[in-house]
Amino acid sequence: ATAAPASDGVQLAALGAVVFGLLLLLRRVPWWPGDAVVWPLVVAAVGLALVWSRPGAASPSQPVGFDCLPPAVADALTVLVGTRRGAIARIVGGALLVLGGLVAFATSVGSVAALRAVLVGAIIVIAGVTLAFGPGIARFVSAFGDERRERIRAAERADMAAHLHDSVLQTLALVQRKADDPREVRRLARRQERELRSWLLDGDRAVPEAATLGATLEAIAAAVEDVYGVRVDVVRVRDCPSNAMLEPLVLAAREAMVNAARHSGEPVVSVYVEVEPQRATVFVRDRGVGFELASIPPDRRGVAESIIGRLARHGGRATVHSSLGEGTEVELAIAREPAA
């Protein structure tokens, strides 16, 4: 649940109504164990649900979505669903319901023999359901786990390929361009060795550490200037603290800066940072030669993986606007906080 628990409250009420209706329907079947057994257990189950529920924290002033109810009832539900006082009330009320349900069950059964019969019947039903559906459920859980592990491995391979493209392949391209300058080739090789060792030792810490997103991009822009001799201007419309959620955006922006410095043919690359309450956006622009996305060879995965694919894997979006002779603009956007 999030700070707007309206849908949770409505869904919980709907689920409760469905369960209550099913119980009323099951009262008509011959093997109904009796109201004195079922309803105390239902009360205890409701208490457990209240104790274990974890709705998000919301202030009492936030609308919870109970507009169809009387104001007094809506205010009470707002406090119950979304405040700390409501959390304490849920825990206490749930514990009382559990205790009351268990006490009512124990006193209503009346004898140890009746209780034993109920427990034996429940065990038989559970065993039958397990034997009938257990293998299928086990296969489903195993297949789901295998698919999830494969998805995680694919994402890790894609992130590693993107990092190798950003660092090693870019350095190799520079080495080919400066093959007639042994000193520059050695400098590039030493720099790449340091970067690769740092990445292997530090893991995901692949971007310079800085307090804000704009400062991080400025540090990257300075590094691109040193390597390619192209001026990279960073303009911050607004800024925000840097965090792990923004790292894919920073890495994609670095790749876009490197591409512009290498291929645009322009002496200046412009970077604009715009931060909104829910997301951060970076624009990388140049007025160079431009290109057509369809003309990129399939084995060149810089734009497809290091920019577009990287942001897509982390819930962001990358859009490339470019045409021959008109320059290039790369728009990168990602959420500042995890999705609800």
C-alpha positions as a Markdown table, in Angstrom:
| # | Residue | x | y | z |
|---|---|---|---|---|
| 1 | Ala | 0.0 | 0.0 | 0.0 |
| 2 | Thr | 1.1 | 3.6 | -0.6 |
| 3 | Ala | 0.2 | 7.0 | 0.7 |
| 4 | Ala | -3.2 | 6.8 | -1.1 |
| 5 | Pro | -4.8 | 3.8 | 0.5 |
| 6 | Ala | -8.2 | 4.4 | -1.0 |
| 7 | Ser | -8.0 | 1.4 | -3.4 |
| 8 | Asp | -6.7 | -0.8 | -0.6 |
| 9 | Gly | -9.7 | 0.1 | 1.6 |
| 10 | Val | -12.2 | -0.5 | -1.2 |
| 11 | Gln | -10.6 | -3.8 | -2.2 |
| 12 | Leu | -10.4 | -5.0 | 1.4 |
| 13 | Ala | -14.1 | -4.3 | 1.8 |
| 14 | Ala | -14.9 | -6.0 | -1.4 |
| 15 | Leu | -12.9 | -9.1 | -0.5 |
| 16 | Gly | -14.5 | -9.2 | 2.9 |
| 17 | Ala | -18.0 | -9.1 | 1.3 |
| 18 | Val | -17.1 | -11.9 | -1.1 |
| 19 | Val | -15.7 | -14.1 | 1.7 |
| 20 | Phe | -18.8 | -13.4 | 3.9 |
| 21 | Gly | -21.1 | -14.3 | 1.0 |
| 22 | Leu | -19.2 | -17.6 | 0.4 |
| 23 | Leu | -19.5 | -18.5 | 4.1 |
| 24 | Leu | -23.3 | -17.8 | 4.0 |
| 25 | Leu | -23.5 | -20.0 | 0.9 |
| 26 | Leu | -21.5 | -22.8 | 2.6 |
| 27 | Arg | -23.9 | -22.8 | 5.6 |
| 28 | Arg | -26.4 | -24.6 | 3.3 |
| 29 | Val | -24.1 | -27.6 | 2.6 |
| 30 | Pro | -24.5 | -30.8 | 4.7 |
| 31 | Trp | -20.9 | -30.9 | 5.9 |
| 32 | Trp | -21.1 | -27.4 | 7.5 |
| 33 | Pro | -19.3 | -27.8 | 10.9 |
| 34 | Gly | -21.7 | -25.4 | 12.6 |
| 35 | Asp | -21.9 | -21.7 | 13.4 |
| 36 | Ala | -20.4 | -22.2 | 16.8 |
| 37 | Val | -17.2 | -23.5 | 15.2 |
| 38 | Val | -17.0 | -21.4 | 12.0 |
| 39 | Trp | -17.9 | -17.8 | 13.1 |
| 40 | Pro | -15.4 | -17.6 | 16.0 |
| 41 | Leu | -12.7 | -18.8 | 13.6 |
| 42 | Val | -13.7 | -16.1 | 11.1 |
| 43 | Val | -13.5 | -13.5 | 13.8 |
| 44 | Ala | -10.0 | -14.7 | 14.7 |
| 45 | Ala | -9.0 | -14.6 | 11.0 |
| 46 | Val | -10.2 | -11.0 | 10.7 |
| 47 | Gly | -8.1 | -10.1 | 13.7 |
| 48 | Leu | -5.0 | -11.7 | 12.2 |
| 49 | Ala | -5.6 | -9.8 | 9.0 |
| 50 | Leu | -5.8 | -6.5 | 10.9 |
| 51 | Val | -2.6 | -7.3 | 12.9 |
| 52 | Trp | -0.6 | -8.3 | 9.8 |
| 53 | Ser | -1.9 | -5.6 | 7.5 |
| 54 | Arg | 0.8 | -3.0 | 6.5 |
| 55 | Pro | -0.9 | 0.0 | 4.9 |
| 56 | Gly | 1.2 | 3.0 | 3.9 |
| 57 | Ala | 1.5 | 6.0 | 6.1 |
| 58 | Ala | -0.8 | 8.9 | 5.1 |
| 59 | Ser | -1.6 | 12.0 | 6.9 |
| 60 | Pro | -5.2 | 12.5 | 8.1 |
| 61 | Ser | -5.6 | 15.4 | 5.6 |
| 62 | Gln | -5.1 | 13.1 | 2.6 |
| 63 | Pro | -8.2 | 12.0 | 0.9 |
| 64 | Val | -8.7 | 8.3 | 1.3 |
| 65 | Gly | -11.5 | 7.8 | -1.2 |
| 66 | Phe | -14.4 | 7.2 | 1.1 |
| 67 | Asp | -16.4 | 10.1 | -0.4 |
| 68 | Cys | -19.6 | 8.0 | -0.7 |
| 69 | Leu | -19.8 | 7.5 | 3.1 |
| 70 | Pro | -21.0 | 10.0 | 5.7 |
| 71 | Pro | -18.4 | 12.5 | 6.8 |
| 72 | Ala | -18.0 | 11.1 | 10.3 |
| 73 | Val | -17.6 | 7.5 | 9.0 |
| 74 | Ala | -15.2 | 8.7 | 6.3 |
| 75 | Asp | -13.0 | 10.5 | 8.8 |
| 76 | Ala | -12.9 | 7.5 | 11.1 |
| 77 | Leu | -11.9 | 5.2 | 8.2 |
| 78 | Thr | -9.2 | 7.7 | 7.1 |
| 79 | Val | -7.7 | 7.6 | 10.6 |
| 80 | Leu | -8.0 | 3.8 | 10.7 |
| 81 | Val | -6.4 | 3.2 | 7.3 |
| 82 | Gly | -3.6 | 5.7 | 7.0 |
| 83 | Thr | -2.2 | 7.0 | 10.3 |
| 84 | Arg | 0.0 | 5.8 | 13.1 |
| 85 | Arg | -2.8 | 6.0 | 15.6 |
| 86 | Gly | -4.8 | 3.8 | 13.2 |
| 87 | Ala | -1.9 | 1.3 | 13.1 |
| 88 | Ile | -1.9 | 1.0 | 16.9 |
| 89 | Ala | -5.7 | 0.7 | 16.8 |
| 90 | Arg | -5.5 | -2.0 | 14.2 |
| 91 | Ile | -3.0 | -4.0 | 16.2 |
| 92 | Val | -4.9 | -3.7 | 19.4 |
| 93 | Gly | -8.3 | -4.4 | 17.8 |
| 94 | Gly | -6.9 | -7.3 | 15.8 |
| 95 | Ala | -5.4 | -8.9 | 18.9 |
| 96 | Leu | -8.7 | -8.5 | 20.8 |
| 97 | Leu | -10.6 | -10.1 | 17.8 |
| 98 | Val | -8.1 | -13.0 | 17.7 |
| 99 | Leu | -8.4 | -13.5 | 21.5 |
| 100 | Gly | -12.2 | -13.3 | 21.5 |
| 101 | Gly | -12.5 | -15.6 | 18.5 |
| 102 | Leu | -10.3 | -18.3 | 20.1 |
| 103 | Val | -12.1 | -18.0 | 23.4 |
| 104 | Ala | -15.5 | -18.3 | 21.7 |
| 105 | Phe | -14.3 | -21.3 | 19.7 |
| 106 | Ala | -12.9 | -23.0 | 22.8 |
| 107 | Thr | -16.1 | -22.5 | 24.8 |
| 108 | Ser | -18.5 | -23.3 | 22.0 |
| 109 | Val | -17.0 | -26.6 | 21.0 |
| 110 | Gly | -18.0 | -28.0 | 24.4 |
| 111 | Ser | -15.9 | -31.1 | 24.5 |
| 112 | Val | -12.5 | -32.4 | 23.5 |
| 113 | Ala | -14.1 | -35.0 | 21.3 |
| 114 | Ala | -15.9 | -32.4 | 19.2 |
| 115 | Leu | -12.7 | -30.4 | 18.9 |
| 116 | Arg | -10.8 | -33.5 | 17.9 |
| 117 | Ala | -13.4 | -34.3 | 15.2 |
| 118 | Val | -13.2 | -30.8 | 13.8 |
| 119 | Leu | -9.4 | -30.9 | 13.7 |
| 120 | Val | -9.3 | -34.4 | 12.1 |
| 121 | Gly | -11.8 | -33.3 | 9.4 |
| 122 | Ala | -9.7 | -30.2 | 8.7 |
| 123 | Ile | -6.5 | -32.3 | 8.4 |
| 124 | Ile | -8.2 | -34.7 | 6.1 |
| 125 | Val | -9.4 | -31.9 | 3.8 |
| 126 | Ile | -6.0 | -30.3 | 3.8 |
| 127 | Ala | -4.3 | -33.6 | 3.0 |
| 128 | Gly | -6.6 | -34.3 | 0.1 |
| 129 | Val | -6.2 | -30.8 | -1.4 |
| 130 | Thr | -2.4 | -31.2 | -1.0 |
| 131 | Leu | -2.3 | -34.6 | -2.7 |
| 132 | Ala | -4.6 | -33.4 | -5.5 |
| 133 | Phe | -3.1 | -30.0 | -6.3 |
| 134 | Gly | 0.4 | -30.2 | -4.5 |
| 135 | Pro | 2.4 | -31.5 | -7.5 |
| 136 | Gly | 0.9 | -28.9 | -9.9 |
| 137 | Ile | 1.5 | -26.1 | -7.4 |
| 138 | Ala | 5.0 | -27.2 | -6.9 |
| 139 | Arg | 5.7 | -27.3 | -10.6 |
| 140 | Phe | 4.2 | -23.8 | -11.0 |
| 141 | Val | 6.3 | -22.4 | -8.2 |
| 142 | Ser | 9.4 | -24.1 | -9.6 |
| 143 | Ala | 8.7 | -22.7 | -13.1 |
| 144 | Phe | 8.0 | -19.3 | -11.8 |
| 145 | Gly | 11.3 | -19.3 | -9.8 |
| 146 | Asp | 13.3 | -20.5 | -12.9 |
| 147 | Glu | 11.7 | -17.8 | -15.0 |
| 148 | Arg | 12.5 | -15.1 | -12.4 |
| 149 | Arg | 16.1 | -16.2 | -12.1 |
| 150 | Glu | 16.5 | -16.2 | -15.9 |
| 151 | Arg | 15.1 | -12.7 | -16.1 |
| 152 | Ile | 17.5 | -11.5 | -13.4 |
| 153 | Arg | 20.4 | -13.2 | -15.2 |
| 154 | Ala | 19.4 | -11.6 | -18.5 |
| 155 | Ala | 19.2 | -8.1 | -16.9 |
| 156 | Glu | 22.6 | -8.6 | -15.3 |
| 157 | Arg | 24.1 | -9.7 | -18.6 |
| 158 | Ala | 22.6 | -6.7 | -20.3 |
| 159 | Asp | 23.9 | -4.3 | -17.6 |
| 160 | Met | 27.4 | -5.8 | -17.9 |
| 161 | Ala | 27.4 | -5.6 | -21.7 |
| 162 | Ala | 26.3 | -2.0 | -21.4 |
| 163 | His | 29.1 | -1.2 | -19.0 |
| 164 | Leu | 31.7 | -2.9 | -21.1 |
| 165 | His | 30.5 | -0.9 | -24.1 |
| 166 | Asp | 30.6 | 2.4 | -22.2 |
| 167 | Ser | 34.1 | 1.8 | -21.0 |
| 168 | Val | 36.2 | -0.8 | -22.7 |
| 169 | Leu | 34.8 | -0.6 | -26.3 |
| 170 | Gln | 35.0 | 3.2 | -26.2 |
| 171 | Thr | 38.6 | 3.1 | -25.1 |
| 172 | Leu | 39.5 | 0.6 | -27.8 |
| 173 | Ala | 37.9 | 2.9 | -30.4 |
| 174 | Leu | 40.1 | 5.8 | -29.1 |
| 175 | Val | 43.2 | 3.5 | -29.2 |
| 176 | Gln | 42.5 | 2.8 | -32.9 |
| 177 | Arg | 42.2 | 6.5 | -33.6 |
| 178 | Lys | 45.5 | 7.3 | -31.8 |
| 179 | Ala | 47.5 | 4.3 | -32.9 |
| 180 | Asp | 50.3 | 6.5 | -34.1 |
| 181 | Asp | 50.8 | 8.0 | -30.7 |
| 182 | Pro | 52.2 | 5.4 | -28.4 |
| 183 | Arg | 52.2 | 7.7 | -25.3 |
| 184 | Glu | 48.5 | 8.4 | -25.7 |
| 185 | Val | 47.7 | 4.8 | -26.3 |
| 186 | Arg | 49.5 | 3.8 | -23.0 |
| 187 | Arg | 47.7 | 6.6 | -21.1 |
| 188 | Leu | 44.3 | 5.3 | -22.4 |
| 189 | Ala | 45.2 | 1.8 | -21.5 |
| 190 | Arg | 46.2 | 2.7 | -18.0 |
| 191 | Arg | 43.1 | 4.8 | -17.5 |
| 192 | Gln | 40.9 | 1.9 | -18.7 |
| 193 | Glu | 42.7 | -0.5 | -16.5 |
| 194 | Arg | 42.0 | 1.7 | -13.4 |
| 195 | Glu | 38.4 | 2.1 | -14.4 |
| 196 | Leu | 37.9 | -1.6 | -15.0 |
| 197 | Arg | 39.6 | -2.6 | -11.7 |
| 198 | Ser | 37.5 | 0.0 | -9.8 |
| 199 | Trp | 34.3 | -1.4 | -11.4 |
| 200 | Leu | 35.2 | -5.0 | -10.5 |
| 201 | Leu | 36.0 | -4.1 | -6.9 |
| 202 | Asp | 33.3 | -1.6 | -6.2 |
| 203 | Gly | 30.5 | -3.3 | -8.2 |
| 204 | Asp | 27.5 | -1.0 | -9.0 |
| 205 | Arg | 29.3 | 2.2 | -8.0 |
| 206 | Ala | 29.9 | 3.0 | -11.7 |
| 207 | Val | 29.4 | 6.8 | -11.5 |
| 208 | Pro | 31.3 | 9.5 | -9.7 |
| 209 | Glu | 30.0 | 10.2 | -6.2 |
| 210 | Ala | 28.4 | 13.6 | -5.8 |
| 211 | Ala | 25.7 | 15.1 | -3.6 |
| 212 | Thr | 23.3 | 15.9 | -6.4 |
| 213 | Leu | 22.3 | 14.7 | -9.8 |
| 214 | Gly | 23.6 | 17.9 | -11.5 |
| 215 | Ala | 27.0 | 17.7 | -9.7 |
| 216 | Thr | 27.3 | 14.1 | -10.9 |
| 217 | Leu | 26.6 | 15.0 | -14.5 |
| 218 | Glu | 29.0 | 17.9 | -14.3 |
| 219 | Ala | 31.8 | 15.5 | -13.1 |
| 220 | Ile | 31.0 | 13.2 | -16.0 |
| 221 | Ala | 31.0 | 16.1 | -18.4 |
| 222 | Ala | 34.4 | 17.2 | -17.2 |
| 223 | Ala | 35.8 | 13.7 | -17.8 |
| 224 | Val | 34.3 | 13.6 | -21.3 |
| 225 | Glu | 36.0 | 17.0 | -22.0 |
| 226 | Asp | 39.3 | 15.7 | -20.8 |
| 227 | Val | 39.2 | 12.6 | -23.1 |
| 228 | Tyr | 37.6 | 14.0 | -26.2 |
| 229 | Gly | 38.6 | 17.7 | -26.1 |
| 230 | Val | 34.9 | 18.8 | -26.7 |
| 231 | Arg | 33.2 | 21.3 | -24.4 |
| 232 | Val | 30.2 | 19.9 | -22.5 |
| 233 | Asp | 28.0 | 22.5 | -20.9 |
| 234 | Val | 25.6 | 21.3 | -18.1 |
| 235 | Val | 22.6 | 23.5 | -17.3 |
| 236 | Arg | 20.5 | 22.7 | -14.2 |
| 237 | Val | 16.9 | 23.8 | -14.4 |
| 238 | Arg | 16.3 | 22.2 | -11.0 |
| 239 | Asp | 18.4 | 19.6 | -9.1 |
| 240 | Cys | 17.9 | 16.8 | -6.6 |
| 241 | Pro | 19.9 | 14.6 | -4.3 |
| 242 | Ser | 21.7 | 11.8 | -6.1 |
| 243 | Asn | 20.7 | 8.2 | -5.3 |
| 244 | Ala | 20.8 | 4.7 | -6.7 |
| 245 | Met | 17.5 | 5.1 | -8.5 |
| 246 | Leu | 19.1 | 7.8 | -10.7 |
| 247 | Glu | 22.2 | 5.8 | -11.6 |
| 248 | Pro | 20.8 | 4.3 | -14.9 |
| 249 | Leu | 19.9 | 7.8 | -15.9 |
| 250 | Val | 23.4 | 9.0 | -15.2 |
| 251 | Leu | 25.0 | 6.1 | -17.1 |
| 252 | Ala | 22.8 | 6.6 | -20.1 |
| 253 | Ala | 23.5 | 10.4 | -20.1 |
| 254 | Arg | 27.3 | 9.6 | -20.0 |
| 255 | Glu | 26.9 | 7.4 | -23.1 |
| 256 | Ala | 24.9 | 10.1 | -24.9 |
| 257 | Met | 27.6 | 12.7 | -24.1 |
| 258 | Val | 30.4 | 10.4 | -25.3 |
| 259 | Asn | 28.5 | 9.7 | -28.5 |
| 260 | Ala | 27.9 | 13.4 | -29.1 |
| 261 | Ala | 31.6 | 14.2 | -28.4 |
| 262 | Arg | 32.8 | 11.4 | -30.7 |
| 263 | His | 30.4 | 11.6 | -33.7 |
| 264 | Ser | 28.7 | 14.9 | -33.9 |
| 265 | Gly | 31.7 | 16.9 | -35.2 |
| 266 | Glu | 30.6 | 19.9 | -33.1 |
| 267 | Pro | 32.9 | 21.6 | -30.5 |
| 268 | Val | 30.1 | 22.0 | -27.9 |
| 269 | Val | 27.6 | 19.5 | -26.4 |
| 270 | Ser | 24.7 | 20.8 | -24.3 |
| 271 | Val | 23.3 | 18.9 | -21.3 |
| 272 | Tyr | 20.1 | 20.1 | -19.6 |
| 273 | Val | 18.9 | 18.6 | -16.3 |
| 274 | Glu | 15.3 | 19.1 | -15.3 |
| 275 | Val | 14.0 | 17.6 | -12.0 |
| 276 | Glu | 10.3 | 17.3 | -11.2 |
| 277 | Pro | 8.7 | 15.9 | -8.0 |
| 278 | Gln | 8.2 | 12.4 | -9.5 |
| 279 | Arg | 10.9 | 12.1 | -12.2 |
| 280 | Ala | 14.2 | 13.4 | -13.4 |
| 281 | Thr | 14.9 | 14.2 | -17.1 |
| 282 | Val | 18.2 | 14.9 | -18.9 |
| 283 | Phe | 18.5 | 16.3 | -22.5 |
| 284 | Val | 21.8 | 15.8 | -24.4 |
| 285 | Arg | 21.9 | 18.0 | -27.5 |
| 286 | Asp | 24.3 | 18.8 | -30.3 |
| 287 | Arg | 24.1 | 20.6 | -33.6 |
| 288 | Gly | 26.3 | 18.2 | -35.4 |
| 289 | Val | 25.9 | 15.9 | -38.4 |
| 290 | Gly | 23.1 | 13.8 | -37.0 |
| 291 | Phe | 22.2 | 10.3 | -38.0 |
| 292 | Glu | 19.4 | 7.9 | -38.7 |
| 293 | Leu | 18.5 | 5.3 | -36.1 |
| 294 | Ala | 17.7 | 2.8 | -38.8 |
| 295 | Ser | 21.2 | 3.2 | -40.3 |
| 296 | Ile | 23.0 | 2.0 | -37.2 |
| 297 | Pro | 24.6 | -1.4 | -37.8 |
| 298 | Pro | 23.1 | -4.3 | -35.7 |
| 299 | Asp | 26.5 | -4.9 | -34.0 |
| 300 | Arg | 26.6 | -1.3 | -32.7 |
| 301 | Arg | 24.6 | -1.5 | -29.4 |
| 302 | Gly | 25.5 | 1.8 | -27.8 |
| 303 | Val | 22.3 | 3.6 | -28.4 |
| 304 | Ala | 20.1 | 0.4 | -28.3 |
| 305 | Glu | 21.5 | -1.1 | -25.1 |
| 306 | Ser | 23.6 | 1.5 | -23.2 |
| 307 | Ile | 20.9 | 4.2 | -23.6 |
| 308 | Ile | 17.4 | 3.0 | -24.6 |
| 309 | Gly | 17.7 | -0.5 | -23.2 |
| 310 | Arg | 19.4 | 0.5 | -20.0 |
| 311 | Leu | 16.6 | 2.9 | -19.1 |
| 312 | Ala | 13.9 | 0.5 | -20.2 |
| 313 | Arg | 15.3 | -2.2 | -17.9 |
| 314 | His | 15.0 | 0.2 | -14.9 |
| 315 | Gly | 11.6 | 1.6 | -15.7 |
| 316 | Gly | 12.7 | 4.7 | -17.5 |
| 317 | Arg | 12.4 | 6.0 | -21.0 |
| 318 | Ala | 14.9 | 7.2 | -23.6 |
| 319 | Thr | 14.0 | 9.0 | -26.9 |
| 320 | Val | 16.4 | 9.8 | -29.6 |
| 321 | His | 15.6 | 12.7 | -32.0 |
| 322 | Ser | 18.1 | 13.0 | -34.9 |
| 323 | Ser | 18.2 | 13.5 | -38.6 |
| 324 | Leu | 21.1 | 14.0 | -41.0 |
| 325 | Gly | 22.5 | 17.5 | -40.9 |
| 326 | Glu | 20.1 | 18.6 | -38.1 |
| 327 | Gly | 21.9 | 17.5 | -35.0 |
| 328 | Thr | 20.8 | 15.1 | -32.3 |
| 329 | Glu | 18.8 | 15.4 | -29.1 |
| 330 | Val | 18.6 | 12.5 | -26.6 |
| 331 | Glu | 15.8 | 12.7 | -24.0 |
| 332 | Leu | 16.3 | 10.6 | -20.9 |
| 333 | Ala | 13.7 | 10.3 | -18.1 |
| 334 | Ile | 13.4 | 8.0 | -15.0 |
| 335 | Ala | 11.3 | 8.0 | -11.8 |
| 336 | Arg | 13.0 | 9.5 | -8.7 |
| 337 | Glu | 11.4 | 7.0 | -6.4 |
| 338 | Pro | 10.5 | 3.3 | -6.7 |
| 339 | Ala | 7.1 | 2.7 | -8.3 |
| 340 | Ala | 4.3 | 2.2 | -5.8 |
